[in-house]
Amino acid sequence: MSYECTFICSPELDSTKVEEMVAKVSKIIETSGGTIKNLQQLGKKKLAYNIKKFREGNYVYVDFESNGSVVLSLENFFKVNDDVIRFLTVKVEPKKKVVKKAKAVEKKQEAVAATEAPVEEKKEEETVNAESDISDTTTK
């Protein structure tokens, strides 16, 4: 399965400490049999609200594939480590399912449009027939 994890480190950490934290996280993922697809250090950003009396934090984003046990070990690491002030791990749904759902909705819309089209054609035929009937009566 594919997962995305974002964690926020204390702003008091210098860049080498943040890099050490990132190295530990990547080691946890790789030793548990996962593979990292994308890892970004987003830098120090202002928080939306104070967390543990901090106004800003160092953001790190990790996109990885693994089984569910990696998520548990990662979250345990984040809970134990005082330098991580907030974290969030999300399971990403494969894109194939999303594409299939979109195609199903599209087919349903086409089916609805196909059932409505003959009704409009019938109405046009009725108006043509009515006009021909009127012209027939006037010519007689």
N, CA, C and O atoms as a MOPAC input file, in Angstrom:
PM7 MOZYME 1SCF
protein

 N      0.84000 1    -1.18700 1     0.00000 1
 C      0.00000 1     0.00000 1     0.00000 1
 C      0.87900 1     1.24200 1     0.00000 1
 O      2.04200 1     1.20700 1     0.40200 1
 N      0.30600 1     2.31200 1    -0.45000 1
 C      1.02400 1     3.56800 1    -0.54200 1
 C      0.56600 1     4.50300 1     0.58300 1
 O     -0.62500 1     4.59600 1     0.87900 1
 N      1.51900 1     5.18500 1     1.19600 1
 C      1.22900 1     6.07600 1     2.32100 1
 C      1.93200 1     7.40800 1     2.12700 1
 O      2.96300 1     7.49800 1     1.46000 1
 N      1.35100 1     8.44200 1     2.72600 1
 C      1.97500 1     9.75500 1     2.79900 1
 C      2.07300 1    10.13300 1     4.26400 1
 O      1.11500 1     9.97500 1     5.02100 1
 N      3.22600 1    10.62900 1     4.65900 1
 C      3.43800 1    11.02400 1     6.04600 1
 C      4.04000 1    12.41900 1     6.07300 1
 O      5.02400 1    12.69700 1     5.38700 1
 N      3.44900 1    13.28200 1     6.86200 1
 C      3.99200 1    14.61700 1     7.07200 1
 C      4.20900 1    14.77500 1     8.56600 1
 O      3.30900 1    14.51400 1     9.36500 1
 N      5.40200 1    15.20100 1     8.93900 1
 C      5.64600 1    15.46100 1    10.35300 1
 C      6.31600 1    16.80400 1    10.52200 1
 O      7.01800 1    17.28600 1     9.63400 1
 N      6.08500 1    17.40300 1    11.68700 1
 C      6.59700 1    18.73200 1    11.99100 1
 C      7.56100 1    18.60400 1    13.16300 1
 O      7.20500 1    18.10900 1    14.23300 1
 N      8.78100 1    19.05800 1    12.93800 1
 C      9.80300 1    19.04000 1    13.98200 1
 C      9.84400 1    20.39600 1    14.67500 1
 O      9.40100 1    21.40400 1    14.12400 1
 N     10.37500 1    20.40300 1    15.87500 1
 C     10.52200 1    21.62500 1    16.64400 1
 C     11.34900 1    22.65300 1    15.87600 1
 O     12.33400 1    22.28600 1    15.23500 1
 N     10.97000 1    23.93300 1    15.92400 1
 C     11.73200 1    24.96000 1    15.22000 1
 C     13.08600 1    25.23300 1    15.87600 1
 O     13.94700 1    25.88000 1    15.27900 1
 N     13.27400 1    24.74700 1    17.08900 1
 C     14.54200 1    24.95500 1    17.78700 1
 C     15.64900 1    24.04800 1    17.25200 1
 O     16.82400 1    24.27700 1    17.54300 1
 N     15.29300 1    23.02100 1    16.47300 1
 C     16.28400 1    22.10800 1    15.91000 1
 C     17.03100 1    22.78800 1    14.76800 1
 O     16.43100 1    23.48600 1    13.95000 1
 N     18.34200 1    22.57800 1    14.72000 1
 C     19.08800 1    23.10100 1    13.58000 1
 C     18.97200 1    22.11200 1    12.41200 1
 O     18.43400 1    21.01700 1    12.57400 1
 N     19.46700 1    22.49300 1    11.26500 1
 C     19.27000 1    21.70600 1    10.05100 1
 C     19.90800 1    20.32300 1    10.13500 1
 O     19.38800 1    19.37400 1     9.54700 1
 N     21.02400 1    20.18700 1    10.85300 1
 C     21.65700 1    18.86000 1    10.96600 1
 C     20.79600 1    17.91000 1    11.79000 1
 O     20.70700 1    16.72200 1    11.47800 1
 N     20.16600 1    18.42300 1    12.83400 1
 C     19.28500 1    17.58400 1    13.65700 1
 C     18.05800 1    17.14900 1    12.85800 1
 O     17.60000 1    16.01400 1    12.98600 1
 N     17.52600 1    18.05800 1    12.03100 1
 C     16.36900 1    17.71000 1    11.19700 1
 C     16.77900 1    16.63600 1    10.18900 1
 O     16.01900 1    15.70000 1     9.93900 1
 N     17.96100 1    16.76400 1     9.61500 1
 C     18.45100 1    15.75100 1     8.67200 1
 C     18.64300 1    14.40000 1     9.35500 1
 O     18.37100 1    13.35900 1     8.75500 1
 N     19.11300 1    14.40800 1    10.61600 1
 C     19.23600 1    13.16500 1    11.37500 1
 C     17.86600 1    12.52500 1    11.59700 1
 O     17.71200 1    11.30700 1    11.50100 1
 N     16.88400 1    13.36100 1    11.89200 1
 C     15.52200 1    12.86300 1    12.09900 1
 C     14.98800 1    12.23700 1    10.80600 1
 O     14.36400 1    11.17600 1    10.84400 1
 N     15.22800 1    12.88200 1     9.67700 1
 C     14.79200 1    12.36700 1     8.37800 1
 C     15.49600 1    11.04700 1     8.08100 1
 O     14.88300 1    10.11700 1     7.55700 1
 N     16.77300 1    10.96700 1     8.41400 1
 C     17.53100 1     9.72800 1     8.19700 1
 C     16.96400 1     8.58700 1     9.04400 1
 O     16.88000 1     7.45100 1     8.57600 1
 N     16.57600 1     8.88300 1    10.28300 1
 C     15.98800 1     7.85600 1    11.15300 1
 C     14.65600 1     7.37300 1    10.59500 1
 O     14.37300 1     6.17500 1    10.59600 1
 N     13.84500 1     8.30500 1    10.12200 1
 C     12.54100 1     7.94300 1     9.56300 1
 C     12.72400 1     7.07900 1     8.32300 1
 O     12.04300 1     6.06500 1     8.17200 1
 N     13.62900 1     7.46400 1     7.43900 1
 C     13.85900 1     6.66700 1     6.22700 1
 C     14.42800 1     5.29400 1     6.57800 1
 O     14.12200 1     4.31200 1     5.90200 1
 N     15.25300 1     5.21100 1     7.62700 1
 C     15.79200 1     3.92000 1     8.05900 1
 C     14.68000 1     3.01800 1     8.59400 1
 O     14.67000 1     1.81800 1     8.32100 1
 N     13.74500 1     3.59000 1     9.35200 1
 C     12.61500 1     2.80800 1     9.87000 1
 C     11.79800 1     2.23800 1     8.71800 1
 O     11.40900 1     1.07000 1     8.74600 1
 N     11.54100 1     3.05700 1     7.71000 1
 C     10.73600 1     2.61200 1     6.56600 1
 C     11.47000 1     1.51700 1     5.79600 1
 O     10.87000 1     0.50000 1     5.44600 1
 N     12.72800 1     1.70900 1     5.53600 1
 C     13.47900 1     0.74500 1     4.71800 1
 C     13.75800 1    -0.56200 1     5.45200 1
 O     13.74700 1    -1.62400 1     4.82800 1
 N     14.01000 1    -0.51400 1     6.76700 1
 C     14.26400 1    -1.75600 1     7.50600 1
 C     12.99400 1    -2.58400 1     7.65500 1
 O     13.06300 1    -3.79900 1     7.84000 1
 N     11.84900 1    -1.94200 1     7.57800 1
 C     10.57600 1    -2.66800 1     7.67600 1
 C     10.10200 1    -3.18300 1     6.32500 1
 O      9.00800 1    -3.74000 1     6.22700 1
 N     10.90400 1    -3.00500 1     5.28800 1
 C     10.55400 1    -3.52800 1     3.97500 1
 C      9.84300 1    -2.54100 1     3.07300 1
 O      9.30500 1    -2.94300 1     2.04100 1
 N      9.81900 1    -1.27600 1     3.41700 1
 C      9.16800 1    -0.26600 1     2.60100 1
 C     10.14500 1     0.41800 1     1.65900 1
 O     11.36200 1     0.30700 1     1.80700 1
 N      9.58600 1     1.12400 1     0.69100 1
 C     10.40900 1     1.89900 1    -0.23600 1
 C      9.91700 1     3.34600 1    -0.25100 1
 O      8.71400 1     3.60700 1    -0.28800 1
 N     10.85900 1     4.26900 1    -0.22200 1
 C     10.52100 1     5.69300 1    -0.22900 1
 C     10.44600 1     6.17000 1    -1.66700 1
 O     11.40800 1     6.04100 1    -2.42400 1
 N      9.28400 1     6.73100 1    -2.04700 1
 C      9.10300 1     7.26800 1    -3.39500 1
 C      9.49200 1     8.73700 1    -3.47200 1
 O     10.05200 1     9.18200 1    -4.47400 1
 N      9.19700 1     9.49500 1    -2.41000 1
 C      9.45800 1    10.92700 1    -2.41600 1
 C      9.71900 1    11.37900 1    -0.98600 1
 O      8.98000 1    11.01000 1    -0.07300 1
 N     10.75400 1    12.16900 1    -0.78800 1
 C     11.07400 1    12.70800 1     0.53300 1
 C     11.46300 1    14.16400 1     0.35300 1
 O     12.40000 1    14.47700 1    -0.38200 1
 N     10.74400 1    15.05600 1     1.02600 1
 C     11.00400 1    16.48400 1     0.88000 1
 C     11.08200 1    17.14300 1     2.24200 1
 O     10.22300 1    16.93400 1     3.09800 1
 N     12.12100 1    17.94100 1     2.43300 1
 C     12.19800 1    18.79800 1     3.60700 1
 C     11.66100 1    20.16000 1     3.17800 1
 O     12.30200 1    20.87400 1     2.40700 1
 N     10.50200 1    20.50900 1     3.67300 1
 C      9.83700 1    21.72400 1     3.23100 1
 C     10.32600 1    22.97200 1     3.96200 1
 O      9.97900 1    24.09200 1     3.58700 1
 N     11.13000 1    22.77900 1     5.00300 1
 C     11.70800 1    23.91700 1     5.70600 1
 C     10.83500 1    24.42000 1     6.84000 1
 O      9.83600 1    23.80000 1     7.20400 1
 N     11.23500 1    25.55600 1     7.38700 1
 C     10.52600 1    26.14200 1     8.52600 1
 C      9.36100 1    26.97300 1     8.01600 1
 O      9.52800 1    27.86300 1     7.18200 1
 N      8.17900 1    26.66600 1     8.53500 1
 C      6.96600 1    27.38600 1     8.13800 1
 C      6.17300 1    27.77600 1     9.37800 1
 O      6.29000 1    27.15500 1    10.43400 1
 N      5.37400 1    28.80800 1     9.22500 1
 C      4.52000 1    29.26200 1    10.30900 1
 C      3.34700 1    28.29600 1    10.47600 1
 O      2.76000 1    27.85300 1     9.48900 1
 N      3.00700 1    27.97100 1    11.72400 1
 C      1.89200 1    27.07400 1    12.00900 1
 C      0.57900 1    27.85500 1    12.00500 1
 O      0.57200 1    29.06300 1    12.24400 1
 N     -0.50000 1    27.18400 1    11.74000 1
 C     -1.80900 1    27.82400 1    11.73100 1
 C     -2.21200 1    28.24500 1    13.15500 1
 O     -2.92500 1    29.23200 1    13.34100 1
 N     -1.74800 1    27.48700 1    14.14500 1
 C     -2.01500 1    27.80100 1    15.54600 1
 C     -0.84600 1    27.26400 1    16.36600 1
 O     -0.06500 1    26.44600 1    15.87900 1
 N     -0.72700 1    27.72000 1    17.59600 1
 C      0.38100 1    27.29900 1    18.43600 1
 C      0.25900 1    25.81500 1    18.79000 1
 O     -0.81000 1    25.34000 1    19.17500 1
 N      1.37300 1    25.09400 1    18.65300 1
 C      1.45000 1    23.69900 1    19.05900 1
 C      2.61000 1    23.58500 1    20.03600 1
 O      3.75300 1    23.87000 1    19.68100 1
 N      2.32400 1    23.17200 1    21.25900 1
 C      3.34300 1    23.05300 1    22.31300 1
 C      4.12800 1    24.36400 1    22.45800 1
 O      5.34600 1    24.36100 1    22.63500 1
 N      3.39700 1    25.47800 1    22.37900 1
 C      3.93600 1    26.83700 1    22.52600 1
 C      4.89100 1    27.25000 1    21.40300 1
 O      5.66400 1    28.19300 1    21.57400 1
 N      4.85100 1    26.56500 1    20.26800 1
 C      5.65700 1    26.94000 1    19.10400 1
 C      4.76300 1    27.61300 1    18.07500 1
 O      3.62200 1    27.20000 1    17.87000 1
 N      5.28800 1    28.65700 1    17.42500 1
 C      4.54800 1    29.35500 1    16.38500 1
 C      4.93000 1    28.87700 1    14.98900 1
 O      4.20400 1    29.13800 1    14.03000 1
 N      6.06400 1    28.17800 1    14.86000 1
 C      6.49700 1    27.65100 1    13.57200 1
 C      7.15600 1    26.29400 1    13.78300 1
 O      7.45800 1    25.89900 1    14.90900 1
 N      7.37400 1    25.58500 1    12.66700 1
 C      7.97100 1    24.26600 1    12.75400 1
 C      8.63500 1    23.87300 1    11.44500 1
 O      8.36600 1    24.46100 1    10.39800 1
 N      9.50200 1    22.87800 1    11.51500 1
 C     10.18500 1    22.34600 1    10.33200 1
 C      9.34500 1    21.21000 1     9.75100 1
 O      9.16400 1    20.17700 1    10.39500 1
 N      8.83600 1    21.40100 1     8.54400 1
 C      7.96300 1    20.42700 1     7.90100 1
 C      8.77900 1    19.43400 1     7.07100 1
 O      9.72300 1    19.81400 1     6.37800 1
 N      8.39400 1    18.14700 1     7.15400 1
 C      9.00800 1    17.10000 1     6.34800 1
 C      7.89000 1    16.23600 1     5.77800 1
 O      6.97900 1    15.83400 1     6.50100 1
 N      7.96100 1    15.95000 1     4.47600 1
 C      6.96200 1    15.15100 1     3.76700 1
 C      7.63100 1    13.88300 1     3.22700 1
 O      8.68400 1    13.95000 1     2.59300 1
 N      7.00200 1    12.71300 1     3.48800 1
 C      7.53000 1    11.44100 1     3.01100 1
 C      6.40500 1    10.68200 1     2.31700 1
 O      5.32200 1    10.51200 1     2.87800 1
 N      6.66700 1    10.22900 1     1.09300 1
 C      5.73900 1     9.40500 1     0.32400 1
 C      6.40000 1     8.03900 1     0.17000 1
 O      7.48500 1     7.93600 1    -0.40200 1
 N      5.74700 1     6.98000 1     0.68100 1
 C      6.38500 1     5.66600 1     0.66100 1
 C      5.36900 1     4.55600 1     0.43900 1
 O      4.16600 1     4.74100 1     0.62300 1
 N      5.88700 1     3.39000 1     0.03700 1
 C      5.06700 1     2.18900 1    -0.12400 1
 C      5.56300 1     1.13500 1     0.84100 1
 O      6.76600 1     0.90500 1     0.96400 1
 N      4.61800 1     0.48800 1     1.53300 1
 C      4.97200 1    -0.56500 1     2.47500 1
 C      3.70800 1    -1.22900 1     2.99000 1
 O      2.60000 1    -0.90700 1     2.56200 1
 N      3.89300 1    -2.16800 1     3.92300 1
 C      2.73400 1    -2.78100 1     4.57300 1
 C      2.34400 1    -1.94100 1     5.79200 1
 O      3.02600 1    -0.97000 1     6.11900 1
 N      1.27300 1    -2.30400 1     6.44900 1
 C      0.74400 1    -1.49700 1     7.54700 1
 C      1.59800 1    -1.47300 1     8.79600 1
 O      1.47300 1    -0.54900 1     9.60000 1
 N      2.46900 1    -2.46400 1     8.98800 1
 C      3.28300 1    -2.50000 1    10.20200 1
 C      4.28800 1    -1.35600 1    10.24400 1
 O      4.69100 1    -0.92800 1    11.32600 1
 N      4.69300 1    -0.86300 1     9.09300 1
 C      5.63400 1     0.26300 1     9.04200 1
 C      4.98300 1     1.50600 1     9.62600 1
 O      5.62900 1     2.27500 1    10.33700 1
 N      3.72100 1     1.70100 1     9.33000 1
 C      3.01000 1     2.87800 1     9.83600 1
 C      2.98200 1     2.84700 1    11.36100 1
 O      3.17700 1     3.87400 1    12.01100 1
 N      2.74100 1     1.68200 1    11.92400 1
 C      2.69600 1     1.55600 1    13.38000 1
 C      4.05500 1     1.87800 1    14.00700 1
 O      4.12400 1     2.59600 1    15.00400 1
 N      5.12500 1     1.35200 1    13.42800 1
 C      6.45700 1     1.62600 1    13.98000 1
 C      6.84700 1     3.09500 1    13.78700 1
 O      7.50400 1     3.67500 1    14.65200 1
 N      6.45500 1     3.69400 1    12.67800 1
 C      6.72900 1     5.11800 1    12.45500 1
 C      6.00900 1     5.98500 1    13.48200 1
 O      6.60200 1     6.89000 1    14.06800 1
 N      4.73300 1     5.70300 1    13.69300 1
 C      3.96100 1     6.50200 1    14.64000 1
 C      4.46800 1     6.32400 1    16.06700 1
 O      4.44400 1     7.27000 1    16.85400 1
 N      4.92500 1     5.12500 1    16.40600 1
 C      5.53600 1     4.92700 1    17.72400 1
 C      6.80100 1     5.77200 1    17.86900 1
 O      7.04300 1     6.35100 1    18.92700 1
 N      7.60200 1     5.84300 1    16.81500 1
 C      8.80700 1     6.67500 1    16.82800 1
 C      8.44600 1     8.14100 1    17.03300 1
 O      9.08800 1     8.83100 1    17.82400 1
 N      7.42600 1     8.62100 1    16.32900 1
 C      7.02200 1    10.01800 1    16.45200 1
 C      6.49200 1    10.32500 1    17.85200 1
 O      6.76800 1    11.39400 1    18.39700 1
 N      5.73400 1     9.39400 1    18.43800 1
 C      5.16700 1     9.61600 1    19.77400 1
 C      6.25300 1     9.68400 1    20.84200 1
 O      6.14700 1    10.46800 1    21.78500 1
 N      7.29200 1     8.87000 1    20.70200 1
 C      8.36100 1     8.81400 1    21.69800 1
 C      9.30700 1    10.00500 1    21.57500 1
 O      9.85200 1    10.47600 1    22.57300 1
 N      9.49800 1    10.48600 1    20.36200 1
 C     10.45600 1    11.55500 1    20.10100 1
 C      9.84600 1    12.91600 1    20.45100 1
 O      8.81100 1    13.29700 1    19.90300 1
 N     10.49100 1    13.64300 1    21.36400 1
 C      9.98200 1    14.94800 1    21.79700 1
 C     10.19200 1    16.04200 1    20.76600 1
 O      9.52000 1    17.07200 1    20.81600 1
 N     11.12100 1    15.83600 1    19.82600 1
 C     11.39700 1    16.85300 1    18.82000 1
 C     10.31900 1    16.90800 1    17.73300 1
 O     10.24700 1    17.88800 1    16.99100 1
 N      9.48900 1    15.88300 1    17.62900 1
 C      8.37400 1    15.88200 1    16.67300 1
 C      7.15400 1    16.42600 1    17.40400 1
 O      6.68100 1    15.82800 1    18.37100 1
 N      6.64500 1    17.57400 1    16.93300 1
 C      5.51900 1    18.19200 1    17.63600 1
 C      4.16900 1    17.78800 1    17.04900 1
 O      3.14800 1    17.90300 1    17.72800 1
 N      4.14500 1    17.31600 1    15.79700 1
 C      2.88500 1    16.86800 1    15.17900 1
 C      3.22000 1    15.98100 1    13.99300 1
 O      4.23500 1    16.18300 1    13.32800 1
 N      2.35500 1    14.98300 1    13.72400 1
 C      2.55100 1    14.10700 1    12.56500 1
 C      1.20200 1    13.61800 1    12.05900 1
 O      0.21500 1    13.58700 1    12.79300 1
 N      1.18600 1    13.23900 1    10.79100 1
 C     -0.01800 1    12.70000 1    10.17100 1
 C      0.39800 1    11.71600 1     9.08300 1
 O      1.20100 1    12.04600 1     8.21000 1
 N     -0.15500 1    10.50300 1     9.14500 1
 C      0.11100 1     9.49300 1     8.12500 1
 C     -1.21500 1     9.13100 1     7.47800 1
 O     -2.19400 1     8.85000 1     8.17000 1
 N     -1.24700 1     9.13600 1     6.14100 1
 C     -2.47300 1     8.90900 1     5.38600 1
 C     -2.23300 1     7.78800 1     4.37600 1
 O     -1.19700 1     7.74800 1     3.71300 1
 N     -3.20200 1     6.88200 1     4.26900 1
 C     -3.14800 1     5.82300 1     3.25900 1
 C     -3.68900 1     6.39300 1     1.95300 1
 O     -4.77400 1     6.97300 1     1.92500 1
 N     -2.92600 1     6.22500 1     0.86900 1
 C     -3.30400 1     6.77600 1    -0.42700 1
 C     -3.96700 1     5.68200 1    -1.25100 1
 O     -3.41300 1     4.59500 1    -1.41500 1
 N     -5.15300 1     5.97500 1    -1.76600 1
 C     -5.88200 1     5.01800 1    -2.59800 1
 C     -5.23000 1     4.95200 1    -3.97500 1
 O     -4.86700 1     5.98200 1    -4.54200 1
 N     -5.08100 1     3.74500 1    -4.51200 1
 C     -4.48600 1     3.63600 1    -5.84900 1
 C     -5.30000 1     4.39100 1    -6.89100 1
 O     -6.52500 1     4.46400 1    -6.79800 1
 N     -4.61900 1     4.94700 1    -7.87400 1
 C     -5.28200 1     5.76100 1    -8.88900 1
 C     -6.16800 1     4.92900 1    -9.79900 1
 O     -7.11000 1     5.46300 1   -10.38600 1
 N     -5.89300 1     3.63000 1    -9.93600 1
 C     -6.70100 1     2.78900 1   -10.81000 1
 C     -8.14500 1     2.77600 1   -10.35000 1
 O     -9.05300 1     2.85600 1   -11.17700 1
 N     -8.37600 1     2.67900 1    -9.06200 1
 C     -9.73500 1     2.66900 1    -8.54600 1
 C    -10.43000 1     4.00000 1    -8.80600 1
 O    -11.61600 1     4.03100 1    -9.13300 1
 N     -9.70200 1     5.08700 1    -8.66200 1
 C    -10.27500 1     6.40700 1    -8.89900 1
 C    -10.66500 1     6.54600 1   -10.36500 1
 O    -11.72400 1     7.09000 1   -10.67800 1
 N     -9.81000 1     6.05600 1   -11.26800 1
 C    -10.10000 1     6.13500 1   -12.70200 1
 C    -11.31000 1     5.27100 1   -13.03400 1
 O    -12.16100 1     5.68500 1   -13.82000 1
 N    -11.40300 1     4.07100 1   -12.44900 1
 C    -12.54400 1     3.20200 1   -12.70100 1
 C    -13.84100 1     3.86000 1   -12.24000 1
 O    -14.86200 1     3.77200 1   -12.92300 1
 N    -13.80300 1     4.52400 1   -11.07100 1
 C    -14.99900 1     5.19700 1   -10.57500 1
 C    -15.41100 1     6.31800 1   -11.53000 1
 O    -16.59800 1     6.50300 1   -11.79700 1
 N    -14.44400 1     7.05600 1   -12.03600 1
 C    -14.74100 1     8.15200 1   -12.95800 1
 C    -15.34100 1     7.62300 1   -14.25800 1
 O    -16.27200 1     8.21500 1   -14.80400 1
 N    -14.80400 1     6.50200 1   -14.75000 1
 C    -15.34200 1     5.90700 1   -15.97100 1
 C    -16.75800 1     5.39800 1   -15.75300 1
 O    -17.60100 1     5.52700 1   -16.64100 1
 N    -17.03600 1     4.82100 1   -14.58500 1
 C    -18.38500 1     4.33200 1   -14.28600 1
 C    -19.38400 1     5.47900 1   -14.26900 1
 O    -20.49000 1     5.34300 1   -14.79100 1
 N    -19.01300 1     6.59700 1   -13.68300 1
 C    -19.88400 1     7.77300 1   -13.64900 1
 C    -20.11300 1     8.29000 1   -15.06800 1
 O    -21.22400 1     8.68300 1   -15.42100 1
 N    -19.05400 1     8.28700 1   -15.87500 1
 C    -19.15000 1     8.75100 1   -17.26100 1
 C    -20.09500 1     7.87200 1   -18.06900 1
 O    -20.92200 1     8.38200 1   -18.82500 1
 N    -19.98000 1     6.54900 1   -17.91500 1
 C    -20.86200 1     5.62300 1   -18.62700 1
 C    -22.30800 1     5.82000 1   -18.20600 1
 O    -23.22000 1     5.75600 1   -19.03100 1
 N    -22.51200 1     6.05800 1   -16.92600 1
 C    -23.86900 1     6.27100 1   -16.42400 1
 C    -24.47200 1     7.53300 1   -17.04400 1
 O    -25.64600 1     7.54700 1   -17.41500 1
 N    -23.67700 1     8.57700 1   -17.15200 1
 C    -24.15400 1     9.81800 1   -17.76300 1
 C    -24.45700 1     9.61900 1   -19.24100 1
 O    -25.42100 1    10.18400 1   -19.75700 1
 N    -23.63700 1     8.81400 1   -19.93500 1
 C    -23.88500 1     8.52700 1   -21.34200 1
 C    -25.17200 1     7.72800 1   -21.52200 1
 O    -25.92600 1     7.95500 1   -22.46900 1
 N    -25.41800 1     6.78800 1   -20.60400 1
 C    -26.63000 1     5.98500 1   -20.68000 1
 C    -27.86200 1     6.85700 1   -20.47800 1
 O    -28.86900 1     6.68700 1   -21.16700 1
 N    -27.78400 1     7.77500 1   -19.54700 1
 C    -28.90400 1     8.68800 1   -19.30600 1
 C    -29.13600 1     9.55900 1   -20.53100 1
 O    -30.27900 1     9.78500 1   -20.92800 1
 N    -28.05500 1    10.04900 1   -21.13300 1
 C    -28.17200 1    10.88500 1   -22.32600 1
 C    -28.73700 1    10.09000 1   -23.49300 1
 O    -29.49700 1    10.63100 1   -24.29700 1
 N    -28.37500 1     8.80900 1   -23.59800 1
 C    -28.87100 1     7.97300 1   -24.68700 1
 C    -30.36900 1     7.71300 1   -24.54400 1
 O    -31.07400 1     7.63500 1   -25.55100 1
 N    -30.86200 1     7.57800 1   -23.33500 1
 C    -32.29400 1     7.34800 1   -23.14800 1
 C    -33.09200 1     8.61500 1   -23.40500 1
 O    -34.25200 1     8.54100 1   -23.81100 1
 N    -32.49300 1     9.77300 1   -23.17600 1
 C    -33.19000 1    11.02500 1   -23.41300 1
 C    -33.21500 1    11.39500 1   -24.89200 1
 O    -34.14400 1    12.07500 1   -25.32700 1
 N    -32.24400 1    10.98100 1   -25.66800 1
 C    -32.14500 1    11.35600 1   -27.07900 1
 C    -33.32800 1    10.85500 1   -27.90200 1
 O    -33.86400 1    11.64700 1   -28.67700 1
 N    -33.78000 1     9.59600 1   -27.79700 1
 C    -34.92600 1     9.15600 1   -28.59300 1
 C    -36.20100 1     9.93600 1   -28.28500 1
 O    -37.02200 1    10.14200 1   -29.17900 1
 N    -36.38100 1    10.36400 1   -27.06400 1
 C    -37.56400 1    11.13200 1   -26.70900 1
 C    -37.57300 1    12.43800 1   -27.48900 1
 O    -38.61900 1    12.84200 1   -27.99500 1
 N    -36.44100 1    13.09700 1   -27.59600 1
 C    -36.36200 1    14.35100 1   -28.34200 1
 C    -36.62300 1    14.11300 1   -29.82300 1
 O    -37.26800 1    14.93600 1   -30.47200 1
 N    -36.12600 1    12.98700 1   -30.37800 1
 C    -36.35100 1    12.68000 1   -31.77800 1
 C    -37.83300 1    12.44000 1   -32.03800 1
 O    -38.36200 1    12.87500 1   -33.06100 1
 N    -38.50500 1    11.75300 1   -31.12100 1
 C    -39.93600 1    11.49700 1   -31.26600 1
 C    -40.70700 1    12.80900 1   -31.28900 1
 O    -41.64000 1    12.96100 1   -32.07700 1
 N    -40.33300 1    13.75300 1   -30.44200 1
 C    -41.01200 1    15.03600 1   -30.40200 1
 C    -40.84200 1    15.76200 1   -31.73400 1
 O    -41.78500 1    16.37600 1   -32.23400 1
 N    -39.63800 1    15.69300 1   -32.31000 1
 C    -39.39500 1    16.33100 1   -33.59400 1
 C    -40.23900 1    15.67100 1   -34.67800 1
 O    -40.78600 1    16.36300 1   -35.53600 1
 N    -40.35500 1    14.33400 1   -34.65300 1
 C    -41.16600 1    13.61500 1   -35.63300 1
 C    -42.62500 1    14.00200 1   -35.49800 1
 O    -43.31700 1    14.17500 1   -36.50200 1
 N    -43.10500 1    14.14000 1   -34.26300 1
 C    -44.50300 1    14.50500 1   -34.04300 1
 C    -44.78400 1    15.89700 1   -34.59000 1
 O    -45.83900 1    16.12100 1   -35.18400 1
 N    -43.86700 1    16.83300 1   -34.40200 1
 C    -44.09900 1    18.18200 1   -34.91300 1
 C    -44.07100 1    18.19700 1   -36.43100 1
 O    -44.82300 1    18.94500 1   -37.05500 1
 N    -43.21200 1    17.38000 1   -37.03500 1
 C    -43.16400 1    17.29400 1   -38.50100 1
 C    -44.46200 1    16.69800 1   -39.01600 1
 O    -45.02500 1    17.19900 1   -39.98900 1
 N    -44.95100 1    15.62900 1   -38.37700 1
 C    -46.21100 1    14.99500 1   -38.78100 1
 C    -47.38500 1    15.94500 1   -38.59400 1
 O    -48.28600 1    15.98200 1   -39.43200 1
 N    -47.38900 1    16.69600 1   -37.53100 1
 C    -48.46900 1    17.63900 1   -37.29600 1
 C    -48.46300 1    18.73200 1   -38.36100 1
 O    -49.52800 1    19.13300 1   -38.83100 1
 N    -47.31300 1    19.20900 1   -38.74200 1
 C    -47.22600 1    20.23400 1   -39.77800 1
 C    -47.69700 1    19.69200 1   -41.12200 1
 O    -48.35700 1    20.39900 1   -41.88300 1
 N    -47.35700 1    18.43200 1   -41.41600 1
 C    -47.80200 1    17.86000 1   -42.68500 1
 C    -49.32500 1    17.66100 1   -42.67700 1
 O    -49.96900 1    17.82000 1   -43.71400 1
 N    -49.90200 1    17.31800 1   -41.52500 1
 C    -51.34300 1    17.16900 1   -41.43200 1
 C    -52.03300 1    18.52200 1   -41.66700 1
 O    -53.07200 1    18.58900 1   -42.32500 1
 N    -51.46200 1    19.56500 1   -41.13700 1
 C    -52.04100 1    20.89900 1   -41.32400 1
 C    -51.97400 1    21.28300 1   -42.78500 1
 O    -52.94200 1    21.81500 1   -43.32800 1
 N    -50.85700 1    21.02500 1   -43.42700 1
 C    -50.71600 1    21.38500 1   -44.82800 1
 C    -51.65200 1    20.54200 1   -45.70100 1
 O    -52.14200 1    21.03700 1   -46.71500 1
 N    -51.91000 1    19.28700 1   -45.33500 1
 C    -52.82400 1    18.44100 1   -46.07400 1
 C    -54.26400 1    18.97100 1   -46.00400 1
 O    -54.98200 1    18.95700 1   -47.00400 1
 N    -54.67200 1    19.42800 1   -44.84800 1
 C    -56.03600 1    19.92000 1   -44.68700 1
 C    -56.23000 1    21.23900 1   -45.38700 1
 O    -57.33200 1    21.51800 1   -45.86000 1
 N    -55.22300 1    22.05200 1   -45.47100 1
 C    -55.37500 1    23.33900 1   -46.13800 1
 C    -55.39500 1    23.19400 1   -47.65200 1
 O    -56.02000 1    23.99700 1   -48.34400 1
 N    -54.71700 1    22.17800 1   -48.17200 1
 C    -54.69200 1    21.99900 1   -49.60200 1
 C    -55.98500 1    21.37300 1   -50.11000 1
 O    -56.31800 1    21.55100 1   -51.28100 1
 N    -56.71100 1    20.66100 1   -49.29100 1
 C    -57.94800 1    19.99500 1   -49.72200 1
 C    -59.05100 1    20.92900 1   -49.80700 1
 O    -60.16500 1    20.53800 1   -50.15500 1

